[in-house]
Amino acid sequence: MAMEATEIEAMIRESIPDATVTIQDLRGDGDHYAAHVISKEFSGKSRVKQHQMVYKALKGKMGDDLHALALQTSIPE
């Protein structure tokens, strides 16, 4: 079952309210996305911890409804 980009964005923003989220559907199939998430909440956290925060926001959808997510995280400048 595919996910819509808007659903992914909403889930991330629900968990990380200050996030700026950009989602790109890489294949047009609703299964392969790239996401760039920018948040102050990432400050002082390793890249691994930042990614874990985003994956937690997706509430177990990774690997099931969402097949692939190329994830980039950063802190606002």
N, CA, C, O and CB atoms as a CASP TS submission, in Angstrom:
PFRMAT TS
TARGET T0000
AUTHOR 0000-0000-0000
METHOD Language model
MODEL 1
PARENT N/A
ATOM      1  N   MET     1       0.835  -1.170   0.000  1.00  0.00           N
ATOM      2  CA  MET     1       0.000   0.000   0.000  1.00  0.00           C
ATOM      3  C   MET     1       0.888   1.244   0.000  1.00  0.00           C
ATOM      4  O   MET     1       1.737   1.390   0.879  1.00  0.00           O
ATOM      5  CB  MET     1      -0.954  -0.008   1.211  1.00  0.00           C
ATOM      6  N   ALA     2       0.711   2.116  -0.941  1.00  0.00           N
ATOM      7  CA  ALA     2       1.531   3.316  -1.091  1.00  0.00           C
ATOM      8  C   ALA     2       1.060   4.417  -0.149  1.00  0.00           C
ATOM      9  O   ALA     2      -0.083   4.425   0.310  1.00  0.00           O
ATOM     10  CB  ALA     2       1.496   3.811  -2.542  1.00  0.00           C
ATOM     11  N   MET     3       1.970   5.343   0.126  1.00  0.00           N
ATOM     12  CA  MET     3       1.646   6.508   0.951  1.00  0.00           C
ATOM     13  C   MET     3       1.732   7.766   0.103  1.00  0.00           C
ATOM     14  O   MET     3       2.521   7.840  -0.839  1.00  0.00           O
ATOM     15  CB  MET     3       2.596   6.608   2.175  1.00  0.00           C
ATOM     16  N   GLU     4       0.926   8.740   0.439  1.00  0.00           N
ATOM     17  CA  GLU     4       0.981  10.040  -0.222  1.00  0.00           C
ATOM     18  C   GLU     4       2.046  10.893   0.467  1.00  0.00           C
ATOM     19  O   GLU     4       2.265  10.769   1.672  1.00  0.00           O
ATOM     20  CB  GLU     4      -0.413  10.750  -0.191  1.00  0.00           C
ATOM     21  N   ALA     5       2.703  11.757  -0.303  1.00  0.00           N
ATOM     22  CA  ALA     5       3.713  12.660   0.253  1.00  0.00           C
ATOM     23  C   ALA     5       3.121  13.535   1.352  1.00  0.00           C
ATOM     24  O   ALA     5       3.789  13.818   2.347  1.00  0.00           O
ATOM     25  CB  ALA     5       4.312  13.538  -0.852  1.00  0.00           C
ATOM     26  N   THR     6       1.885  13.959   1.182  1.00  0.00           N
ATOM     27  CA  THR     6       1.240  14.806   2.185  1.00  0.00           C
ATOM     28  C   THR     6       1.057  14.073   3.506  1.00  0.00           C
ATOM     29  O   THR     6       1.126  14.688   4.571  1.00  0.00           O
ATOM     30  CB  THR     6      -0.109  15.295   1.675  1.00  0.00           C
ATOM     31  N   GLU     7       0.826  12.771   3.448  1.00  0.00           N
ATOM     32  CA  GLU     7       0.672  11.966   4.666  1.00  0.00           C
ATOM     33  C   GLU     7       2.008  11.862   5.404  1.00  0.00           C
ATOM     34  O   GLU     7       2.061  11.972   6.629  1.00  0.00           O
ATOM     35  CB  GLU     7       0.135  10.552   4.323  1.00  0.00           C
ATOM     36  N   ILE     8       3.075  11.651   4.651  1.00  0.00           N
ATOM     37  CA  ILE     8       4.414  11.574   5.251  1.00  0.00           C
ATOM     38  C   ILE     8       4.744  12.900   5.927  1.00  0.00           C
ATOM     39  O   ILE     8       5.192  12.927   7.074  1.00  0.00           O
ATOM     40  CB  ILE     8       5.491  11.226   4.177  1.00  0.00           C
ATOM     41  N   GLU     9       4.520  13.992   5.212  1.00  0.00           N
ATOM     42  CA  GLU     9       4.796  15.321   5.753  1.00  0.00           C
ATOM     43  C   GLU     9       3.983  15.578   7.020  1.00  0.00           C
ATOM     44  O   GLU     9       4.525  16.082   8.004  1.00  0.00           O
ATOM     45  CB  GLU     9       4.492  16.396   4.705  1.00  0.00           C
ATOM     46  N   ALA    10       2.712  15.246   7.013  1.00  0.00           N
ATOM     47  CA  ALA    10       1.848  15.462   8.172  1.00  0.00           C
ATOM     48  C   ALA    10       2.320  14.662   9.382  1.00  0.00           C
ATOM     49  O   ALA    10       2.303  15.170  10.503  1.00  0.00           O
ATOM     50  CB  ALA    10       0.408  15.090   7.833  1.00  0.00           C
ATOM     51  N   MET    11       2.736  13.433   9.170  1.00  0.00           N
ATOM     52  CA  MET    11       3.203  12.606  10.279  1.00  0.00           C
ATOM     53  C   MET    11       4.469  13.177  10.892  1.00  0.00           C
ATOM     54  O   MET    11       4.622  13.192  12.113  1.00  0.00           O
ATOM     55  CB  MET    11       3.447  11.177   9.813  1.00  0.00           C
ATOM     56  N   ILE    12       5.381  13.648  10.041  1.00  0.00           N
ATOM     57  CA  ILE    12       6.627  14.232  10.544  1.00  0.00           C
ATOM     58  C   ILE    12       6.324  15.511  11.321  1.00  0.00           C
ATOM     59  O   ILE    12       6.861  15.717  12.409  1.00  0.00           O
ATOM     60  CB  ILE    12       7.609  14.524   9.377  1.00  0.00           C
ATOM     61  N   ARG    13       5.470  16.371  10.769  1.00  0.00           N
ATOM     62  CA  ARG    13       5.133  17.636  11.444  1.00  0.00           C
ATOM     63  C   ARG    13       4.368  17.419  12.746  1.00  0.00           C
ATOM     64  O   ARG    13       4.481  18.219  13.674  1.00  0.00           O
ATOM     65  CB  ARG    13       4.311  18.518  10.515  1.00  0.00           C
ATOM     66  N   GLU    14       3.602  16.358  12.815  1.00  0.00           N
ATOM     67  CA  GLU    14       2.884  16.049  14.060  1.00  0.00           C
ATOM     68  C   GLU    14       3.875  15.747  15.178  1.00  0.00           C
ATOM     69  O   GLU    14       3.677  16.162  16.319  1.00  0.00           O
ATOM     70  CB  GLU    14       1.921  14.849  13.859  1.00  0.00           C
ATOM     71  N   SER    15       4.938  15.025  14.847  1.00  0.00           N
ATOM     72  CA  SER    15       5.929  14.621  15.835  1.00  0.00           C
ATOM     73  C   SER    15       7.006  15.691  16.067  1.00  0.00           C
ATOM     74  O   SER    15       7.538  15.824  17.169  1.00  0.00           O
ATOM     75  CB  SER    15       6.580  13.326  15.398  1.00  0.00           C
ATOM     76  N   ILE    16       7.313  16.446  15.014  1.00  0.00           N
ATOM     77  CA  ILE    16       8.344  17.495  15.086  1.00  0.00           C
ATOM     78  C   ILE    16       7.698  18.787  14.581  1.00  0.00           C
ATOM     79  O   ILE    16       7.887  19.158  13.423  1.00  0.00           O
ATOM     80  CB  ILE    16       9.643  17.116  14.229  1.00  0.00           C
ATOM     81  N   PRO    17       6.938  19.475  15.438  1.00  0.00           N
ATOM     82  CA  PRO    17       6.084  20.592  15.008  1.00  0.00           C
ATOM     83  C   PRO    17       6.797  21.755  14.303  1.00  0.00           C
ATOM     84  O   PRO    17       6.201  22.408  13.446  1.00  0.00           O
ATOM     85  CB  PRO    17       5.380  21.127  16.189  1.00  0.00           C
ATOM     86  N   ASP    18       8.058  22.021  14.649  1.00  0.00           N
ATOM     87  CA  ASP    18       8.741  23.155  14.019  1.00  0.00           C
ATOM     88  C   ASP    18       9.407  22.780  12.689  1.00  0.00           C
ATOM     89  O   ASP    18      10.050  23.618  12.058  1.00  0.00           O
ATOM     90  CB  ASP    18       9.785  23.716  14.969  1.00  0.00           C
ATOM     91  N   ALA    19       9.254  21.541  12.275  1.00  0.00           N
ATOM     92  CA  ALA    19       9.977  21.050  11.091  1.00  0.00           C
ATOM     93  C   ALA    19       9.511  21.700   9.793  1.00  0.00           C
ATOM     94  O   ALA    19       8.326  21.948   9.573  1.00  0.00           O
ATOM     95  CB  ALA    19       9.819  19.551  10.980  1.00  0.00           C
ATOM     96  N   THR    20      10.501  21.962   8.949  1.00  0.00           N
ATOM     97  CA  THR    20      10.248  22.304   7.560  1.00  0.00           C
ATOM     98  C   THR    20      10.511  21.015   6.790  1.00  0.00           C
ATOM     99  O   THR    20      11.611  20.466   6.843  1.00  0.00           O
ATOM    100  CB  THR    20      11.158  23.521   7.051  1.00  0.00           C
ATOM    101  N   VAL    21       9.508  20.543   6.081  1.00  0.00           N
ATOM    102  CA  VAL    21       9.593  19.231   5.435  1.00  0.00           C
ATOM    103  C   VAL    21       9.396  19.379   3.933  1.00  0.00           C
ATOM    104  O   VAL    21       8.420  19.973   3.476  1.00  0.00           O
ATOM    105  CB  VAL    21       8.544  18.258   6.023  1.00  0.00           C
ATOM    106  N   THR    22      10.339  18.829   3.173  1.00  0.00           N
ATOM    107  CA  THR    22      10.229  18.792   1.719  1.00  0.00           C
ATOM    108  C   THR    22      10.246  17.325   1.301  1.00  0.00           C
ATOM    109  O   THR    22      11.177  16.590   1.633  1.00  0.00           O
ATOM    110  CB  THR    22      11.392  19.606   1.025  1.00  0.00           C
ATOM    111  N   ILE    23       9.225  16.904   0.577  1.00  0.00           N
ATOM    112  CA  ILE    23       9.106  15.512   0.142  1.00  0.00           C
ATOM    113  C   ILE    23       9.117  15.470  -1.382  1.00  0.00           C
ATOM    114  O   ILE    23       8.462  16.277  -2.041  1.00  0.00           O
ATOM    115  CB  ILE    23       7.807  14.852   0.707  1.00  0.00           C
ATOM    116  N   GLN    24       9.864  14.526  -1.930  1.00  0.00           N
ATOM    117  CA  GLN    24       9.908  14.326  -3.382  1.00  0.00           C
ATOM    118  C   GLN    24       9.623  12.855  -3.677  1.00  0.00           C
ATOM    119  O   GLN    24      10.266  11.969  -3.114  1.00  0.00           O
ATOM    120  CB  GLN    24      11.296  14.759  -3.976  1.00  0.00           C
ATOM    121  N   ASP    25       8.668  12.601  -4.552  1.00  0.00           N
ATOM    122  CA  ASP    25       8.365  11.229  -4.987  1.00  0.00           C
ATOM    123  C   ASP    25       9.370  10.880  -6.079  1.00  0.00           C
ATOM    124  O   ASP    25       9.320  11.440  -7.174  1.00  0.00           O
ATOM    125  CB  ASP    25       6.864  11.086  -5.508  1.00  0.00           C
ATOM    126  N   LEU    26      10.269   9.967  -5.788  1.00  0.00           N
ATOM    127  CA  LEU    26      11.388   9.679  -6.692  1.00  0.00           C
ATOM    128  C   LEU    26      10.987   8.902  -7.943  1.00  0.00           C
ATOM    129  O   LEU    26      11.607   9.059  -8.995  1.00  0.00           O
ATOM    130  CB  LEU    26      12.439   8.909  -5.954  1.00  0.00           C
ATOM    131  N   ARG    27       9.957   8.067  -7.836  1.00  0.00           N
ATOM    132  CA  ARG    27       9.568   7.225  -8.979  1.00  0.00           C
ATOM    133  C   ARG    27       8.135   7.442  -9.433  1.00  0.00           C
ATOM    134  O   ARG    27       7.714   6.879 -10.444  1.00  0.00           O
ATOM    135  CB  ARG    27       9.754   5.780  -8.630  1.00  0.00           C
ATOM    136  N   GLY    28       7.393   8.239  -8.709  1.00  0.00           N
ATOM    137  CA  GLY    28       5.993   8.446  -9.054  1.00  0.00           C
ATOM    138  C   GLY    28       5.098   7.291  -8.666  1.00  0.00           C
ATOM    139  O   GLY    28       3.959   7.196  -9.123  1.00  0.00           O
ATOM    140  N   ASP    29       5.623   6.395  -7.805  1.00  0.00           N
ATOM    141  CA  ASP    29       4.853   5.206  -7.434  1.00  0.00           C
ATOM    142  C   ASP    29       4.316   5.238  -6.005  1.00  0.00           C
ATOM    143  O   ASP    29       3.638   4.307  -5.570  1.00  0.00           O
ATOM    144  CB  ASP    29       5.704   3.988  -7.610  1.00  0.00           C
ATOM    145  N   GLY    30       4.623   6.316  -5.274  1.00  0.00           N
ATOM    146  CA  GLY    30       4.155   6.414  -3.893  1.00  0.00           C
ATOM    147  C   GLY    30       4.872   5.492  -2.931  1.00  0.00           C
ATOM    148  O   GLY    30       4.446   5.359  -1.784  1.00  0.00           O
ATOM    149  N   ASP    31       5.942   4.855  -3.357  1.00  0.00           N
ATOM    150  CA  ASP    31       6.714   3.945  -2.511  1.00  0.00           C
ATOM    151  C   ASP    31       8.145   4.395  -2.274  1.00  0.00           C
ATOM    152  O   ASP    31       8.787   3.940  -1.327  1.00  0.00           O
ATOM    153  CB  ASP    31       6.726   2.586  -3.120  1.00  0.00           C
ATOM    154  N   HIS    32       8.653   5.283  -3.121  1.00  0.00           N
ATOM    155  CA  HIS    32      10.054   5.704  -3.058  1.00  0.00           C
ATOM    156  C   HIS    32      10.123   7.226  -2.978  1.00  0.00           C
ATOM    157  O   HIS    32       9.857   7.929  -3.953  1.00  0.00           O
ATOM    158  CB  HIS    32      10.847   5.184  -4.290  1.00  0.00           C
ATOM    159  N   TYR    33      10.486   7.715  -1.797  1.00  0.00           N
ATOM    160  CA  TYR    33      10.522   9.156  -1.568  1.00  0.00           C
ATOM    161  C   TYR    33      11.892   9.619  -1.100  1.00  0.00           C
ATOM    162  O   TYR    33      12.693   8.836  -0.590  1.00  0.00           O
ATOM    163  CB  TYR    33       9.471   9.551  -0.550  1.00  0.00           C
ATOM    164  N   ALA    34      12.140  10.904  -1.285  1.00  0.00           N
ATOM    165  CA  ALA    34      13.262  11.583  -0.656  1.00  0.00           C
ATOM    166  C   ALA    34      12.653  12.657   0.233  1.00  0.00           C
ATOM    167  O   ALA    34      11.700  13.330  -0.160  1.00  0.00           O
ATOM    168  CB  ALA    34      14.271  12.192  -1.722  1.00  0.00           C
ATOM    169  N   ALA    35      13.202  12.814   1.424  1.00  0.00           N
ATOM    170  CA  ALA    35      12.693  13.819   2.355  1.00  0.00           C
ATOM    171  C   ALA    35      13.851  14.623   2.912  1.00  0.00           C
ATOM    172  O   ALA    35      14.901  14.075   3.249  1.00  0.00           O
ATOM    173  CB  ALA    35      11.889  13.161   3.499  1.00  0.00           C
ATOM    174  N   HIS    36      13.649  15.928   3.006  1.00  0.00           N
ATOM    175  CA  HIS    36      14.592  16.808   3.686  1.00  0.00           C
ATOM    176  C   HIS    36      13.820  17.438   4.835  1.00  0.00           C
ATOM    177  O   HIS    36      12.815  18.118   4.624  1.00  0.00           O
ATOM    178  CB  HIS    36      15.206  17.904   2.710  1.00  0.00           C
ATOM    179  N   VAL    37      14.297  17.207   6.047  1.00  0.00           N
ATOM    180  CA  VAL    37      13.626  17.695   7.241  1.00  0.00           C
ATOM    181  C   VAL    37      14.582  18.621   7.985  1.00  0.00           C
ATOM    182  O   VAL    37      15.699  18.235   8.330  1.00  0.00           O
ATOM    183  CB  VAL    37      13.160  16.515   8.151  1.00  0.00           C
ATOM    184  N   ILE    38      14.126  19.848   8.227  1.00  0.00           N
ATOM    185  CA  ILE    38      14.920  20.846   8.935  1.00  0.00           C
ATOM    186  C   ILE    38      14.196  21.172  10.240  1.00  0.00           C
ATOM    187  O   ILE    38      13.010  21.501  10.234  1.00  0.00           O
ATOM    188  CB  ILE    38      15.138  22.138   8.060  1.00  0.00           C
ATOM    189  N   SER    39      14.922  21.077  11.365  1.00  0.00           N
ATOM    190  CA  SER    39      14.294  21.343  12.655  1.00  0.00           C
ATOM    191  C   SER    39      15.323  21.786  13.687  1.00  0.00           C
ATOM    192  O   SER    39      16.452  21.297  13.704  1.00  0.00           O
ATOM    193  CB  SER    39      13.555  20.104  13.152  1.00  0.00           C
ATOM    194  N   LYS    40      14.919  22.721  14.549  1.00  0.00           N
ATOM    195  CA  LYS    40      15.746  23.128  15.690  1.00  0.00           C
ATOM    196  C   LYS    40      15.914  21.968  16.666  1.00  0.00           C
ATOM    197  O   LYS    40      16.907  21.904  17.390  1.00  0.00           O
ATOM    198  CB  LYS    40      15.122  24.345  16.408  1.00  0.00           C
ATOM    199  N   GLU    41      14.952  21.055  16.689  1.00  0.00           N
ATOM    200  CA  GLU    41      15.009  19.914  17.607  1.00  0.00           C
ATOM    201  C   GLU    41      16.179  18.978  17.315  1.00  0.00           C
ATOM    202  O   GLU    41      16.529  18.154  18.159  1.00  0.00           O
ATOM    203  CB  GLU    41      13.714  19.136  17.541  1.00  0.00           C
ATOM    204  N   PHE    42      16.784  19.088  16.144  1.00  0.00           N
ATOM    205  CA  PHE    42      17.929  18.253  15.791  1.00  0.00           C
ATOM    206  C   PHE    42      19.234  18.782  16.391  1.00  0.00           C
ATOM    207  O   PHE    42      20.251  18.088  16.383  1.00  0.00           O
ATOM    208  CB  PHE    42      18.058  18.161  14.278  1.00  0.00           C
ATOM    209  N   SER    43      19.203  19.998  16.905  1.00  0.00           N
ATOM    210  CA  SER    43      20.404  20.631  17.443  1.00  0.00           C
ATOM    211  C   SER    43      21.022  19.777  18.551  1.00  0.00           C
ATOM    212  O   SER    43      20.330  19.350  19.475  1.00  0.00           O
ATOM    213  CB  SER    43      20.075  22.034  17.976  1.00  0.00           C
ATOM    214  N   GLY    44      22.333  19.533  18.447  1.00  0.00           N
ATOM    215  CA  GLY    44      23.056  18.757  19.447  1.00  0.00           C
ATOM    216  C   GLY    44      22.894  17.261  19.329  1.00  0.00           C
ATOM    217  O   GLY    44      23.453  16.513  20.130  1.00  0.00           O
ATOM    218  N   LYS    45      22.133  16.806  18.338  1.00  0.00           N
ATOM    219  CA  LYS    45      21.920  15.369  18.151  1.00  0.00           C
ATOM    220  C   LYS    45      22.740  14.871  16.951  1.00  0.00           C
ATOM    221  O   LYS    45      22.939  15.594  15.975  1.00  0.00           O
ATOM    222  CB  LYS    45      20.405  15.061  17.946  1.00  0.00           C
ATOM    223  N   SER    46      23.197  13.648  17.045  1.00  0.00           N
ATOM    224  CA  SER    46      23.936  13.048  15.930  1.00  0.00           C
ATOM    225  C   SER    46      22.996  12.843  14.745  1.00  0.00           C
ATOM    226  O   SER    46      21.775  12.871  14.903  1.00  0.00           O
ATOM    227  CB  SER    46      24.582  11.697  16.355  1.00  0.00           C
ATOM    228  N   ARG    47      23.553  12.643  13.587  1.00  0.00           N
ATOM    229  CA  ARG    47      22.761  12.392  12.384  1.00  0.00           C
ATOM    230  C   ARG    47      21.890  11.158  12.581  1.00  0.00           C
ATOM    231  O   ARG    47      20.738  11.138  12.148  1.00  0.00           O
ATOM    232  CB  ARG    47      23.675  12.215  11.153  1.00  0.00           C
ATOM    233  N   VAL    48      22.429  10.132  13.231  1.00  0.00           N
ATOM    234  CA  VAL    48      21.665   8.909  13.492  1.00  0.00           C
ATOM    235  C   VAL    48      20.449   9.223  14.365  1.00  0.00           C
ATOM    236  O   VAL    48      19.346   8.764  14.065  1.00  0.00           O
ATOM    237  CB  VAL    48      22.559   7.842  14.176  1.00  0.00           C
ATOM    238  N   LYS    49      20.631   9.999  15.442  1.00  0.00           N
ATOM    239  CA  LYS    49      19.518  10.367  16.323  1.00  0.00           C
ATOM    240  C   LYS    49      18.478  11.199  15.579  1.00  0.00           C
ATOM    241  O   LYS    49      17.277  11.033  15.792  1.00  0.00           O
ATOM    242  CB  LYS    49      20.034  11.143  17.543  1.00  0.00           C
ATOM    243  N   GLN    50      18.939  12.094  14.705  1.00  0.00           N
ATOM    244  CA  GLN    50      18.015  12.905  13.910  1.00  0.00           C
ATOM    245  C   GLN    50      17.144  12.009  13.036  1.00  0.00           C
ATOM    246  O   GLN    50      15.925  12.175  12.985  1.00  0.00           O
ATOM    247  CB  GLN    50      18.790  13.915  13.037  1.00  0.00           C
ATOM    248  N   HIS    51      17.770  11.068  12.358  1.00  0.00           N
ATOM    249  CA  HIS    51      17.029  10.149  11.485  1.00  0.00           C
ATOM    250  C   HIS    51      16.074   9.282  12.295  1.00  0.00           C
ATOM    251  O   HIS    51      14.958   9.003  11.856  1.00  0.00           O
ATOM    252  CB  HIS    51      18.000   9.260  10.688  1.00  0.00           C
ATOM    253  N   GLN    52      16.513   8.854  13.482  1.00  0.00           N
ATOM    254  CA  GLN    52      15.636   8.048  14.331  1.00  0.00           C
ATOM    255  C   GLN    52      14.391   8.833  14.729  1.00  0.00           C
ATOM    256  O   GLN    52      13.304   8.262  14.826  1.00  0.00           O
ATOM    257  CB  GLN    52      16.386   7.579  15.583  1.00  0.00           C
ATOM    258  N   MET    53      14.540  10.134  14.959  1.00  0.00           N
ATOM    259  CA  MET    53      13.384  10.966  15.290  1.00  0.00           C
ATOM    260  C   MET    53      12.372  10.972  14.147  1.00  0.00           C
ATOM    261  O   MET    53      11.165  10.899  14.374  1.00  0.00           O
ATOM    262  CB  MET    53      13.829  12.400  15.610  1.00  0.00           C
ATOM    263  N   VAL    54      12.874  11.060  12.924  1.00  0.00           N
ATOM    264  CA  VAL    54      11.984  11.089  11.757  1.00  0.00           C
ATOM    265  C   VAL    54      11.328   9.721  11.575  1.00  0.00           C
ATOM    266  O   VAL    54      10.122   9.641  11.342  1.00  0.00           O
ATOM    267  CB  VAL    54      12.767  11.492  10.471  1.00  0.00           C
ATOM    268  N   TYR    55      12.106   8.653  11.679  1.00  0.00           N
ATOM    269  CA  TYR    55      11.528   7.321  11.519  1.00  0.00           C
ATOM    270  C   TYR    55      10.483   7.034  12.603  1.00  0.00           C
ATOM    271  O   TYR    55       9.466   6.397  12.327  1.00  0.00           O
ATOM    272  CB  TYR    55      12.633   6.257  11.558  1.00  0.00           C
ATOM    273  N   LYS    56      10.727   7.498  13.825  1.00  0.00           N
ATOM    274  CA  LYS    56       9.748   7.337  14.902  1.00  0.00           C
ATOM    275  C   LYS    56       8.451   8.065  14.552  1.00  0.00           C
ATOM    276  O   LYS    56       7.359   7.577  14.841  1.00  0.00           O
ATOM    277  CB  LYS    56      10.318   7.865  16.239  1.00  0.00           C
ATOM    278  N   ALA    57       8.582   9.231  13.931  1.00  0.00           N
ATOM    279  CA  ALA    57       7.406  10.016  13.533  1.00  0.00           C
ATOM    280  C   ALA    57       6.545   9.259  12.523  1.00  0.00           C
ATOM    281  O   ALA    57       5.337   9.483  12.440  1.00  0.00           O
ATOM    282  CB  ALA    57       7.841  11.363  12.941  1.00  0.00           C
ATOM    283  N   LEU    58       7.164   8.371  11.761  1.00  0.00           N
ATOM    284  CA  LEU    58       6.442   7.622  10.727  1.00  0.00           C
ATOM    285  C   LEU    58       5.703   6.402  11.296  1.00  0.00           C
ATOM    286  O   LEU    58       5.050   5.665  10.557  1.00  0.00           O
ATOM    287  CB  LEU    58       7.415   7.171   9.640  1.00  0.00           C
ATOM    288  N   LYS    59       5.811   6.201  12.592  1.00  0.00           N
ATOM    289  CA  LYS    59       5.009   5.210  13.327  1.00  0.00           C
ATOM    290  C   LYS    59       4.956   3.829  12.685  1.00  0.00           C
ATOM    291  O   LYS    59       3.879   3.258  12.517  1.00  0.00           O
ATOM    292  CB  LYS    59       3.620   5.717  13.477  1.00  0.00           C
ATOM    293  N   GLY    60       6.117   3.299  12.331  1.00  0.00           N
ATOM    294  CA  GLY    60       6.179   1.939  11.815  1.00  0.00           C
ATOM    295  C   GLY    60       5.791   1.772  10.355  1.00  0.00           C
ATOM    296  O   GLY    60       5.689   0.641   9.879  1.00  0.00           O
ATOM    297  N   LYS    61       5.572   2.855   9.636  1.00  0.00           N
ATOM    298  CA  LYS    61       5.179   2.765   8.217  1.00  0.00           C
ATOM    299  C   LYS    61       6.358   2.398   7.315  1.00  0.00           C
ATOM    300  O   LYS    61       6.162   1.868   6.221  1.00  0.00           O
ATOM    301  CB  LYS    61       4.575   4.095   7.753  1.00  0.00           C
ATOM    302  N   MET    62       7.604   2.682   7.779  1.00  0.00           N
ATOM    303  CA  MET    62       8.779   2.358   6.967  1.00  0.00           C
ATOM    304  C   MET    62       8.872   0.852   6.764  1.00  0.00           C
ATOM    305  O   MET    62       8.720   0.071   7.703  1.00  0.00           O
ATOM    306  CB  MET    62      10.071   2.892   7.629  1.00  0.00           C
ATOM    307  N   GLY    63       9.125   0.461   5.520  1.00  0.00           N
ATOM    308  CA  GLY    63       9.256  -0.948   5.199  1.00  0.00           C
ATOM    309  C   GLY    63       7.933  -1.642   4.953  1.00  0.00           C
ATOM    310  O   GLY    63       7.900  -2.787   4.503  1.00  0.00           O
ATOM    311  N   ASP    64       6.842  -0.953   5.246  1.00  0.00           N
ATOM    312  CA  ASP    64       5.515  -1.529   5.038  1.00  0.00           C
ATOM    313  C   ASP    64       4.789  -0.663   4.006  1.00  0.00           C
ATOM    314  O   ASP    64       4.859  -0.936   2.807  1.00  0.00           O
ATOM    315  CB  ASP    64       4.703  -1.614   6.391  1.00  0.00           C
ATOM    316  N   ASP    65       4.101   0.366   4.461  1.00  0.00           N
ATOM    317  CA  ASP    65       3.404   1.270   3.540  1.00  0.00           C
ATOM    318  C   ASP    65       4.385   2.138   2.756  1.00  0.00           C
ATOM    319  O   ASP    65       4.107   2.548   1.629  1.00  0.00           O
ATOM    320  CB  ASP    65       2.424   2.158   4.309  1.00  0.00           C
ATOM    321  N   LEU    66       5.524   2.410   3.364  1.00  0.00           N
ATOM    322  CA  LEU    66       6.551   3.244   2.746  1.00  0.00           C
ATOM    323  C   LEU    66       7.783   2.389   2.512  1.00  0.00           C
ATOM    324  O   LEU    66       8.480   2.025   3.459  1.00  0.00           O
ATOM    325  CB  LEU    66       6.890   4.484   3.632  1.00  0.00           C
ATOM    326  N   HIS    67       8.051   2.067   1.256  1.00  0.00           N
ATOM    327  CA  HIS    67       9.118   1.134   0.924  1.00  0.00           C
ATOM    328  C   HIS    67      10.505   1.747   1.101  1.00  0.00           C
ATOM    329  O   HIS    67      11.388   1.110   1.677  1.00  0.00           O
ATOM    330  CB  HIS    67       8.953   0.652  -0.496  1.00  0.00           C
ATOM    331  N   ALA    68      10.710   2.977   0.615  1.00  0.00           N
ATOM    332  CA  ALA    68      12.043   3.579   0.660  1.00  0.00           C
ATOM    333  C   ALA    68      11.942   5.084   0.905  1.00  0.00           C
ATOM    334  O   ALA    68      11.103   5.775   0.327  1.00  0.00           O
ATOM    335  CB  ALA    68      12.807   3.300  -0.651  1.00  0.00           C
ATOM    336  N   LEU    69      12.830   5.571   1.786  1.00  0.00           N
ATOM    337  CA  LEU    69      12.882   6.992   2.087  1.00  0.00           C
ATOM    338  C   LEU    69      14.344   7.416   2.173  1.00  0.00           C
ATOM    339  O   LEU    69      15.055   7.045   3.106  1.00  0.00           O
ATOM    340  CB  LEU    69      12.125   7.316   3.410  1.00  0.00           C
ATOM    341  N   ALA    70      14.782   8.196   1.190  1.00  0.00           N
ATOM    342  CA  ALA    70      16.124   8.789   1.234  1.00  0.00           C
ATOM    343  C   ALA    70      15.993  10.024   2.114  1.00  0.00           C
ATOM    344  O   ALA    70      15.337  10.995   1.737  1.00  0.00           O
ATOM    345  CB  ALA    70      16.684   9.150  -0.226  1.00  0.00           C
ATOM    346  N   LEU    71      16.612   9.986   3.273  1.00  0.00           N
ATOM    347  CA  LEU    71      16.388  11.008   4.283  1.00  0.00           C
ATOM    348  C   LEU    71      17.601  11.907   4.476  1.00  0.00           C
ATOM    349  O   LEU    71      18.732  11.440   4.611  1.00  0.00           O
ATOM    350  CB  LEU    71      16.020  10.363   5.593  1.00  0.00           C
ATOM    351  N   GLN    72      17.334  13.208   4.484  1.00  0.00           N
ATOM    352  CA  GLN    72      18.360  14.199   4.799  1.00  0.00           C
ATOM    353  C   GLN    72      17.789  15.069   5.911  1.00  0.00           C
ATOM    354  O   GLN    72      16.662  15.552   5.807  1.00  0.00           O
ATOM    355  CB  GLN    72      18.769  15.062   3.526  1.00  0.00           C
ATOM    356  N   THR    73      18.562  15.271   6.972  1.00  0.00           N
ATOM    357  CA  THR    73      18.117  16.119   8.072  1.00  0.00           C
ATOM    358  C   THR    73      19.140  17.229   8.278  1.00  0.00           C
ATOM    359  O   THR    73      20.325  17.063   7.989  1.00  0.00           O
ATOM    360  CB  THR    73      17.922  15.292   9.379  1.00  0.00           C
ATOM    361  N   SER    74      18.661  18.364   8.783  1.00  0.00           N
ATOM    362  CA  SER    74      19.567  19.468   9.100  1.00  0.00           C
ATOM    363  C   SER    74      18.935  20.405  10.111  1.00  0.00           C
ATOM    364  O   SER    74      17.744  20.330  10.412  1.00  0.00           O
ATOM    365  CB  SER    74      19.944  20.239   7.833  1.00  0.00           C
ATOM    366  N   ILE    75      19.785  21.296  10.628  1.00  0.00           N
ATOM    367  CA  ILE    75      19.369  22.303  11.602  1.00  0.00           C
ATOM    368  C   ILE    75      19.247  23.622  10.850  1.00  0.00           C
ATOM    369  O   ILE    75      20.071  23.907   9.981  1.00  0.00           O
ATOM    370  CB  ILE    75      20.388  22.413  12.810  1.00  0.00           C
ATOM    371  N   PRO    76      18.236  24.437  11.163  1.00  0.00           N
ATOM    372  CA  PRO    76      18.093  25.719  10.458  1.00  0.00           C
ATOM    373  C   PRO    76      19.312  26.612  10.671  1.00  0.00           C
ATOM    374  O   PRO    76      19.932  26.593  11.734  1.00  0.00           O
ATOM    375  CB  PRO    76      16.826  26.449  10.927  1.00  0.00           C
ATOM    376  N   GLU    77      19.636  27.372   9.672  1.00  0.00           N
ATOM    377  CA  GLU    77      20.786  28.280   9.767  1.00  0.00           C
ATOM    378  C   GLU    77      20.406  29.582  10.412  1.00  0.00           C
ATOM    379  O   GLU    77      21.251  30.462  10.572  1.00  0.00           O
ATOM    380  CB  GLU    77      21.376  28.545   8.399  1.00  0.00           C
TER
END
